[in-house]
Structure formats: structure tokens, C-alpha cells
Amino acid sequence: MTSHTTVVPLRQPDEIEDPLTAVLRSGARRLLVQAVEAEAEAFLAEMKGERLPDGRERVVRHGQGPERLVQTGIGPVAIRRVKVRDRGAEEGSERIRFTSALLPRWARRTWSLDALLPILYLRGVSMGDFQEALAALLGKEAPNLSPAVIARLREEWQADHARWQRRDLSARRYVYLWADGVYLQARMEPQAECMLVLIGATPEGKKELVGFQVGLRESAQSWRELLVDLKARGLAMAPELATGDGALGFWKALEEVFPPTRHQRCWVHKTVNVMDKLPKSVQPAAKADLREIWQAPDRATAEAAITTFAAKYAAKYEKAVTCLTKDREALLTFHDFPAEHWDHLRTSNPIESVFATVRHRTVRTKGALSQDTARLMVFKLVMAAAKTWRRLKGENQLPKVIGGVTLNRPKFAGGSSP
């Protein structure tokens, strides 16, 4: 019997109807289903050659797993996992398994959400307020992100960070190294401390986070502790070249721990330092003159441009000229390496570009995160960003660098202005 009522349900004040989000979720679900199906079909096609003794296909489809909700940036999306059966495993052979790269077996969140949670921490959202914040971002029906789950996730992050800090480096080598001390707007105390960061380039041209700890930017002791720890865990081969700001305590520590490594001063930092010693009216012309130096096609042209700069500005702005010329050799070291790598080696941009995003996502608020919490949250953000880091240009030249070949090419290696 059907009941009739004249009562019209009213939308609650905290409920928001968003047809666009509903459409996006529906479309995302269809796309995800299609992608996972295509992934499974490709796997089955690859396994076509695997046969049972009676000639039947060994690997076949076996239905779908139960529906689950995966948290995404537009809220929860319902999806089923494709199941594949290995009929040959019943006869004692090793089981063939299908694992979706798009939808791992136990996945409940996308990588973007793994980055979102540390961001909320750094913005001052306490663990108890996470559910309310996530409900506003993902919708009230967002499950799997309760305070208890968030607390468990934080413990997992701490374990990940501890494992990373203890990882064996005996099989690792880094051709190039970039160093910087990065101050964040996150709530850290004492404020004199910052994140000491090392990023390295492998012989295959990949960039990796090598070292990461809280310390004093200008302290040789802080950098020494970081470098000694890396060496103690097996990093025996000295990098060929390190790039960083001249004000870092890193350089003194590097000479002690990895004396063969050559030094390259960052042109971005150097340009800023020289500009600080010039009046604003002179800065545009001086910046163009500095650009002529670091973008010179060869060392001889760069040396001549430095001489011209000194002759042009020394009479009135001696401090600016001294700031440039005191690091003359270290500013031009990159010329001894492949021209394809100059864009990477002239500046510490590999670090700056990563932490620009982290800085943008953090704000200064009242109170202070502990050093451990701030380091942990920033570590998670950097590791999320590392998934998208680009390889070095001219990676085929890296074996020559490792072999000690000095390449001095008289050609222009363009790049963006610092």
C-alpha cells in the first residue's frame, strides 16, 4: 500500500546541492571503470600464451570485487576491482597475479589526498578538526578519514620517514647535488631553524631527495651532521658538482666530508645579492649585464663579461662588484660540464621549484608545530612532489661526467632568467 503525504522534505542548512560535482563524480567513475577494464584486458592479452596442459587458457577473468569508495579530490567515487583467476596455480605452480596500477588492491585515497592531509596540518588544522575540514572539501559522505584513521595515517608517515632516514645508500651514487636551507611559513620554533635540503641527480638522470633535516642554514655543523650521516649509511662516492648559495655553511662541511666535489655558486642567489648593493635605478641594467655573464656561450666570453661588469660599476658601486668577483671561479664552474646540463647546474632551482609549492601551501598561524611534526609534514609533501620531477636534460652525457671527461663546448645554452 502506497502512503501519500503532503510533507515536503526541506534541505538542511549544512547541506549543499552541487549538481556539477555529482556530474563530475559520475564521469570520473565511468572513466575509472573504463581505464581499469582496459588495464585488465591488456594483462589478459599478455597472458594469452600461458596455457594449461589441456590447452585451456591459464589466466581468465573472475568477476569483480566488492564495491568500495575511493576518496578523490572531488569526493568519494564508487568502483569495483577487476578480479583475475590463475587456474594453473591450483596445480602447484607459482600464482600469476593481476595488480592494477590505477586501483591498487587496498587503495582508499588518491595521491592528491595523501598530499592534502599534510597541507591541512601545516595550515594549523588540528587532528580533531580534520573530519569537519574534509567534509567541507569532499562532502559529508566522505568516509575512511575519521580522526582515528588520520592518527593511524600519521603513525604510518612517521614510520615511512624513519625508514627513509635509515635507508641503505651503499648502492646509490649522485652525479650532481643541490643544497639549500629552506625557511617555511609553517609554525616552527625556534624560528632560526629551517629545513636543510639535498637533492641529487643519479647516473640515470633522475632527481631524488637525498638529505632532509632541521638545522641552521649558515651552520657548517648542521650541514656536517647531514653529510656525515649520508656517508655513514653508505654514500661513498663524492658527487662531481654541488650547487648552492654562497652563504650556506654547506660548503665548509662539503670540503671536509666530500673534498673532491667541485663547487658551483647559484646564480639566482648571486643576482639577488648583487642587486641588494645597487640603487633601484641601476638594477635593470645591472641585471641585464649579469645575464650576459651566466648565459655566455663559453667560459672565455663569461670571463670577459665579468671584467666589463667590474669596469662599468666599480667606481661607484664597489661592494656590488666585490660581491660578484669574490666568487668568480665558483660561479663559472658549470662551464666544465656538458652544455645540456647548464640550465640545471647554474642555480638551485631544483630545490626552489619544489619548495615554492610547499611554501605556497603553508601559512603562519598562532602557536607552533613541533619540529618533528613540521619535518614530517613537509617530508610527505616533498615525496608527493617527487613523483612528478623531470629528468635532467642531456642524460646521455652523464656517463662522460662520471668518467671525468671535461666538456667545454663553445655554444649557447639558453635558459630562463633568474
C-alpha positions in Angstrom: 0.0 0.0 0.0 1.4 3.3 -1.0 1.3 6.1 1.5 0.6 9.7 0.4 1.9 12.7 2.3 2.0 16.4 1.7 5.1 16.9 3.8 7.9 18.2 1.6 11.4 17.4 2.9 13.5 20.6 3.2 17.2 20.8 2.6 19.1 21.2 5.8 21.2 24.4 6.3 24.5 22.5 6.2 23.6 20.6 3.1 24.8 21.9 -0.3 23.4 20.7 -3.6 26.0 20.7 -6.2 24.8 19.1 -9.5 28.2 19.9 -11.1 30.1 17.9 -8.5 27.6 15.0 -8.9 28.2 15.0 -12.7 32.0 15.1 -12.2 31.9 12.2 -9.9 29.7 10.2 -12.3 32.0 10.9 -15.1 35.1 10.1 -13.0 33.6 6.8 -12.1 32.9 5.9 -15.7 36.4 6.9 -16.8 38.0 4.9 -14.0 35.9 1.8 -14.8 36.9 2.0 -18.4 40.6 2.5 -17.5 40.7 -0.4 -15.1 38.9 -2.6 -17.6 41.4 -1.7 -20.3 44.3 -2.4 -17.9 42.8 -5.9 -17.1 42.2 -6.7 -20.8 45.8 -5.7 -21.6 47.1 -8.0 -18.9 44.9 -10.9 -20.1 46.2 -10.4 -23.7 49.7 -10.5 -22.4 49.0 -13.8 -20.6 47.4 -15.4 -23.7 50.4 -17.6 -24.2 50.1 -19.2 -20.8 48.2 -22.4 -21.2 47.1 -25.4 -19.1 48.2 -28.9 -20.1 44.8 -29.5 -21.7 45.2 -26.4 -23.9 42.8 -24.1 -22.0 43.9 -20.5 -21.1 45.6 -20.4 -17.7 44.6 -16.8 -16.7 41.0 -15.8 -17.1 38.6 -13.2 -15.7 37.0 -14.0 -12.4 34.3 -11.3 -11.9 34.7 -8.2 -9.8 35.5 -7.5 -6.2 33.0 -5.8 -3.9 32.3 -2.1 -4.5 34.4 0.3 -2.5 34.6 4.1 -2.2 37.9 5.7 -3.2 38.4 9.2 -1.9 39.4 11.7 -4.6 39.8 15.5 -4.8 36.1 15.7 -5.9 34.8 13.4 -3.2 34.2 9.6 -3.0 34.0 7.6 -6.2 32.5 4.1 -6.1 34.4 1.5 -8.0 34.8 -2.3 -8.3 38.2 -4.0 -8.7 38.6 -6.4 -11.7 39.5 -9.9 -10.4 41.6 -12.4 -12.4 42.0 -16.1 -11.7 45.1 -18.2 -12.3 43.8 -21.7 -12.9 47.3 -23.1 -13.1 48.1 -22.2 -9.5 45.8 -25.0 -8.4 48.3 -27.5 -9.8 51.1 -26.2 -7.5 52.9 -23.7 -9.8 53.6 -20.1 -8.8 50.4 -18.0 -8.9 50.1 -15.3 -11.6 48.5 -12.2 -10.1 47.0 -9.1 -11.6 47.6 -5.8 -9.8 46.0 -2.6 -11.1 48.4 0.3 -11.2 45.4 2.7 -11.3 43.5 0.9 -8.5 45.8 -0.9 -6.1 44.2 -3.7 -4.0 43.9 -1.7 -0.8 43.8 1.8 -2.1 41.2 4.1 -0.4 42.6 7.5 -1.3 44.2 9.1 -4.3 47.8 10.5 -4.1 46.4 14.1 -4.2 44.7 13.4 -0.8 47.8 12.0 0.6 49.3 15.4 -0.1 46.2 17.3 1.2 46.4 15.9 4.7 49.9 17.3 5.5 48.8 20.6 4.0 45.9 20.8 6.5 48.4 20.1 9.3 50.7 22.9 8.1 47.8 25.3 7.8 47.0 24.8 11.5 44.1 22.3 11.3 44.2 20.1 14.4 43.6 16.4 14.2 40.2 16.7 15.9 39.1 19.2 13.2 40.1 17.1 10.2 36.7 15.5 9.8 35.0 18.8 9.5 37.6 20.2 7.1 37.5 17.2 4.9 33.7 17.1 4.9 33.7 20.7 3.6 36.2 19.7 0.9 35.0 16.3 -0.1 31.4 16.2 1.0 29.7 14.9 4.2 29.6 11.3 2.9 33.4 11.1 2.8 34.3 8.0 4.8 37.7 6.5 5.8 39.1 9.7 7.1 37.9 9.9 10.7 40.2 11.2 13.5 41.2 7.7 14.3 42.2 7.0 10.7 44.1 10.3 10.5 46.0 9.4 13.7 46.9 6.0 12.2 48.0 7.6 8.9 50.3 10.0 10.9 51.9 7.0 12.5 52.4 5.4 9.1 54.0 8.6 7.9 56.4 8.6 10.8 57.4 5.0 10.1 57.9 5.9 6.4 60.1 8.9 7.4 62.1 6.8 9.8 62.7 4.1 7.2 63.7 6.7 4.7 66.2 8.3 7.2 67.8 4.8 7.8 67.8 3.6 4.1 71.0 2.0 2.8 72.9 4.2 0.4 75.7 1.9 -0.4 74.3 1.2 -3.9 73.5 4.9 -4.6 75.5 7.5 -6.5 74.7 11.1 -7.2 76.5 12.9 -10.1 75.2 16.3 -9.1 74.0 17.7 -5.8 71.9 20.8 -5.0 71.8 22.2 -1.5 69.7 24.9 0.2 68.3 25.8 3.6 64.6 26.5 3.2 62.6 28.7 5.5 58.9 27.9 5.6 55.9 29.8 6.9 54.8 26.8 8.8 54.6 27.2 12.5 58.1 26.1 13.5 60.1 27.1 16.6 62.8 28.2 17.1 62.5 30.4 14.0 66.2 30.5 13.4 66.0 26.9 12.2 65.0 25.8 8.7 64.8 22.7 6.5 68.3 21.7 5.2 67.6 20.0 1.9 69.8 18.0 -0.5 68.6 16.8 -3.9 70.8 14.6 -6.1 70.9 13.6 -9.7 71.5 9.9 -10.3 73.6 8.5 -13.2 70.3 7.8 -15.0 69.3 11.5 -14.8 66.6 11.1 -12.2 66.3 13.6 -9.3 66.0 12.3 -5.8 65.6 13.7 -2.3 68.9 12.8 -0.7 69.0 14.6 2.7 66.5 16.4 4.7 66.6 17.6 8.3 66.0 20.6 10.5 69.1 22.8 11.2 70.8 26.2 10.9 71.3 27.4 7.3 74.6 29.1 7.9 75.9 26.5 10.3 78.7 24.2 9.0 78.0 21.9 11.9 74.3 21.4 10.8 75.4 20.5 7.3 78.3 18.4 8.5 75.9 16.2 10.6 73.7 15.7 7.5 76.5 14.8 5.2 78.3 12.6 7.7 75.0 10.7 8.2 74.7 10.1 4.5 78.3 8.8 4.3 77.8 6.6 7.3 74.8 4.9 5.5 77.0 4.0 2.5 77.2 7.1 0.2 80.9 6.6 -0.5 81.2 8.3 -4.0 81.5 12.0 -3.9 79.2 14.0 -6.3 81.0 15.6 -9.2 79.5 19.0 -8.6 77.4 20.7 -5.9 75.3 23.9 -6.5 74.1 26.2 -3.7 74.1 29.7 -2.2 77.4 31.0 -1.1 76.1 31.9 2.4 75.5 28.3 3.3 77.5 26.5 5.9 77.2 23.6 3.5 80.5 24.5 1.6 82.8 24.1 4.6 81.1 20.8 5.5 81.3 19.6 1.9 85.1 20.2 1.8 85.5 18.1 4.9 83.2 15.2 4.0 83.4 15.1 0.2 86.6 17.1 -0.7 86.7 16.0 -4.4 83.3 17.6 -5.1 83.5 20.8 -7.1 81.6 24.0 -6.1 79.1 26.0 -8.2 77.5 29.1 -6.8 73.8 29.6 -7.5 73.3 32.5 -10.0 69.8 33.2 -8.7 71.1 33.9 -5.2 74.2 35.8 -6.5 72.0 38.1 -8.7 69.8 38.9 -5.7 72.9 39.6 -3.6 74.5 41.9 -6.2 71.1 43.8 -6.7 70.9 44.5 -3.0 74.1 46.5 -3.3 72.9 48.7 -6.1 70.3 51.5 -6.2 67.0 50.6 -7.9 67.7 53.0 -10.8 70.7 50.9 -11.8 69.3 47.4 -11.1 67.6 46.8 -14.5 70.8 47.5 -16.5 73.0 45.6 -14.0 70.7 42.6 -14.1 70.9 42.5 -17.9 74.7 42.7 -17.6 74.8 39.8 -15.1 72.6 37.8 -17.5 75.3 38.3 -20.2 77.7 36.6 -17.9 75.8 33.5 -16.8 74.3 32.9 -20.3 77.6 33.3 -22.1 78.3 30.5 -24.6 81.7 29.7 -23.1 84.0 30.5 -20.2 86.2 33.0 -22.1 83.1 35.1 -23.0 81.8 34.9 -19.4 85.2 36.0 -18.0 85.3 39.0 -20.4 81.7 39.9 -19.4 82.7 39.9 -15.7 85.7 42.1 -16.5 83.3 44.5 -18.3 80.9 44.5 -15.4 83.7 45.4 -13.0 84.9 48.2 -15.1 81.4 49.6 -15.5 80.3 49.6 -11.9 83.5 49.5 -9.7 83.9 53.3 -9.5 80.5 53.9 -7.8 79.4 50.5 -6.6 82.5 48.7 -5.4 80.6 46.5 -2.9 78.4 45.1 -5.8 81.5 44.3 -7.9 83.3 42.7 -5.0 80.2 40.5 -4.3 80.4 39.2 -7.8 84.1 38.8 -8.3 84.9 37.1 -5.0 83.1 34.0 -6.3 84.3 34.4 -9.8 85.7 30.8 -10.2 82.8 29.1 -8.4 80.2 31.0 -10.5 81.7 29.6 -13.7 82.4 26.0 -12.8 79.4 24.8 -14.8 81.3 25.6 -18.0 83.4 22.4 -17.3 80.3 20.3 -17.6 78.1 19.4 -20.6 76.2 22.3 -22.0 73.0 20.3 -21.9 73.3 20.4 -18.1 74.0 24.1 -17.7 70.3 25.0 -17.1 70.3 22.6 -14.1 73.7 23.4 -12.7 73.7 27.3 -12.7 71.1 27.6 -10.0 69.5 25.7 -7.1 66.1 25.8 -8.8 65.6 22.1 -8.5 65.1 22.8 -4.8 63.4 26.2 -5.1 60.8 24.9 -7.6 59.8 22.1 -5.2 59.6 24.2 -2.1 57.8 27.1 -3.9 54.8 24.8 -3.9 55.3 23.8 -0.2 55.7 27.5 0.8 52.5 28.4 -1.1 50.6 25.8 0.8 51.7 26.9 4.3 50.7 29.9 6.3 51.9 31.4 9.5 49.4 30.9 12.3 49.4 31.2 16.1 51.2 28.6 18.1 53.9 26.4 16.8 54.2 22.9 15.3 56.9 20.8 16.9 60.0 20.3 14.8 59.2 16.7 14.3 55.7 17.3 13.1 56.7 20.1 10.7 59.5 18.0 9.3 57.2 15.0 8.9 54.5 17.0 7.1 56.9 18.8 4.7 58.7 15.4 4.0 55.3 14.0 2.9 54.7 16.9 0.6 58.2 16.7 -1.0 57.8 12.9 -1.5 54.5 13.5 -3.2 56.1 16.2 -5.4 59.0 13.9 -6.3 56.6 11.7 -8.3 56.5 14.4 -10.9 60.1 15.6 -11.0 61.6 15.7 -14.5 64.8 14.1 -15.6 67.9 16.0 -16.4 68.3 17.2 -20.0 71.1 15.5 -21.8 71.1 12.5 -19.5 73.2 10.6 -22.1 76.1 12.9 -21.2 76.2 11.8 -17.6 78.5 8.7 -18.2 81.1 11.2 -19.6 80.8 13.3 -16.5 81.3 10.2 -14.3 84.3 9.2 -16.5 86.0 12.5 -15.8 85.6 14.0 -19.3 85.8 17.8 -19.2 83.5 19.2 -21.8 84.0 22.9 -22.7 81.6 23.5 -25.6 81.6 26.9 -27.3 77.9 27.0 -27.8 75.0 28.9 -26.3 73.0 27.1 -23.6 69.8 29.1 -23.2 67.7 29.2 -20.0 65.3 31.3 -18.1 66.3 34.4 -16.4 66.9 34.1 -12.6 
